[in-house]
């Protein structure tokens, strides 16, 4: 489990890398899979750039 926002962001960037690799491997005949990848990317980005941040520094 991540203990701070930096670790969480690193994990989310890793997930984005995975999604991008899957996206690069797809061909146009797999439109449903492409839509699912876009959904996953939006969900990850929403977590990554949320306001307020996941943690607050005191």
N, C-alpha and C positions, 0 to 999 in steps of 0.2 A: 504494500500500500504506500502510496506517495505521502510524504510528510510535509511537503510545502508546494506552493504554486509553481515553482520552477520545475519540480519533478513531474507534476501533473501536466504542465505544458509540454515537457519532453515526451511523455507518454502519448499525448494527443498528436504531436508532430509525427511520432512513429506510426501511429494509426493512419495518418494522412498519407505517409509514404506507402503503406500497404495498399491503400485504396487507389492511389495513383498507379501503382504497378498493375493492379487488376484492370484498371481502366485502359492502360496502354495495351494490354493483351487482348482486349475485346475486339471483335469485328462488328460491323454494322448490323449483322443479322441477329444480334443478341440485345435488342433494344430494351427489353424488360430488365436484364442484368445491368445495363447502363443506367437506367432510371434508379435502380436500387443503390448503385454506387453513388450517384449524385445525392440521394437522400442521406446516405451515411456521411458523406463529406459535409453536408449542411449541418448535420447533428454534431459532428466533431468540431466544426468551426464555431458553432453556437456555444459549445462548452469552452472552447479555447479563448474566445474573445468576449465572454460574458461580462457584464457590468452589474453589480460590483464584482470584483475578483473573487475567486473561490476562497481565498484566505486574506486576512488583513494583517498587515505588519504593525506592531505596536512600537 
